[in-house]
Every structure is written in structure tokens, then in C-alpha cells.
Amino acid sequence: TLYGSVSTGVLYQNTPSLTNADGTTTDSTNSFSMESGFWGDSIWGITGEEDLGNGWTVGFTLENEFGSDTGEMASEGTIFDSQAYLRIGNDKVNFAFGNIGGLSSAGGDFDLLCAFD
């Protein structure tokens, strides 16, 4: 399965005009910008699972972060930098090997803090 999510925000910033101590003034400015990762990470990934019988499955997840405003990968020259693991288990127990998020990272499939992804 190919999946993904995009997190992008449009920011409006207003800088008011200021009068400096020496009597000069700075004009008011307004700007719009697009910001990647505004409400979480932008990711794409591939996942798969195979039934081994008797309730056991083996599966994999390969996941990569990217900047939604530029399209660049989060880690230059590294693919699948977010999660990349092999898993074997059943509905009670899972053993995973590879690059997974920390148990208190608030991100990833195995975090204990909260379900952020």
C-alpha cells in the first residue's frame, strides 16, 4: 500500500510601522508564506503484510519525510528516514526490527505518548 500525508500552512505576517528613538519610521509590511510541517510531518510511505497462518503475520513499513513547500527529502541523500522496519507478530504481540520512532516521540507506529500519525 502506498500512503502519505501533507502538512502545509499558509502564514500571514504583519509587521506594524514603528517610530524609532531617532525619529525615523519603519514602514508596515505584510507577507504571506507557505510553511511545511505546519501541523505534523509531511510523509509518504509503502507498507505491506503477509499472512503466515495461525494468526501470525509478517509486514514491513518504509516511510520518508519531505518538505511540502520544496519537495525536498527531510534528510539529504537518505531515503526512508522516518520509519523503516520489518515486523512479525499477531494480534497480541509484535516484534519490529529497524528504524522506528522512539517510544515517547509522539510519532511513529510504536510510540506510547499519543497517536500523532
N, C-alpha and C positions, 0 to 999 in steps of 0.2 A: 504494500500500500504506500502510495506517495501522499504526503500530507504537508501542511505548513500553516503558518500564521504570520500576518504582517502587523506590526505595531508602528504607527506613524502618527505624529501630531503636527498640527499647524499652529504655530505660535505667533501671536500678535504682541509686539512690544512697543510701548510708548515711553519715550524719554522726554519729560517736560522741559520747557525752556527754563534756564537758570540765569540769575544775575550774580556774577562773581564779585568778590570783595573789591576788585579794582574798578568796578562799574561796567565791565564788558558783559555781554549777554551771550548765552549759548542757545541756539535755536532748538525748538522742539523737533524731535524726529519720531517717525513711525516706521515699523518694519514688520514684515511677515517672513517666517522661515518654516521649513519643513524639518522636523526632528525625528530621527529614527529611534526606536526603542522607547517611545513615549509612555507606554503602559505595558511594559514587558519586552521580551526579546522577539525579534523577527526571526523565524526559523523555517527551515524546510527539512524534511526527513523521509526516510524509507524504513518501513518496518515489515516484518514477515513472521509467520508462525506455522509450525507443522505439528500435527497431532501424532504422538508416539504410541497412543493406546493406553488403556487403563487410567485415563485422566491426566496423563503427563503430556507436556508439550515442550518443544524447543523453539526459540524465537530469537530474533535479532532486531536491533534498532540502530540506525545510523542517522545522526541529526547534526545539522550545521546552522550556525547563526550567521545573519547577514545584515548589512545596513540597508534599510528600505529606502533611504534617501539617495544612496550612491550605488547600491547593488554590490558593494564590495563585501567579501567574506570578513567575518569578525576577526579572525586570526590570519594574517597574511601567509599564504603558502600552505595552510593547514586546512584539510577538509574533514568534516565530521568532528569539529572541535567541541560541540556541546555535549552530545552523548553518543557513544559507540560501544555497544555491549552485546554479548551473547547471553541468553537466558535459557535455563531449563527449570521446569517446575510443574506444579499442579495448582489447584485452587487454594491450597493451604500454604504452600512453601514455594519460594522462587530463589534460585541461585543465579546470580548475574556476575559476569566477568568482563571487565573492560573499563571504559571511561564513563562513569556515572556521576551525577550531581551529588554533592555532599548531603548527608542525612539532615542537616539543618540549613540547607542552601535556599529554600523556598523555590526551588526549580528542579526539574527532573522527575523521573518516574518513581524514584525511591525516597524522596525527601519526606521527613516526618513533621516538618514545620507547618506546611499548608499545601493545598493543591493549587499551585500557581499556573502550571502549564495547561 
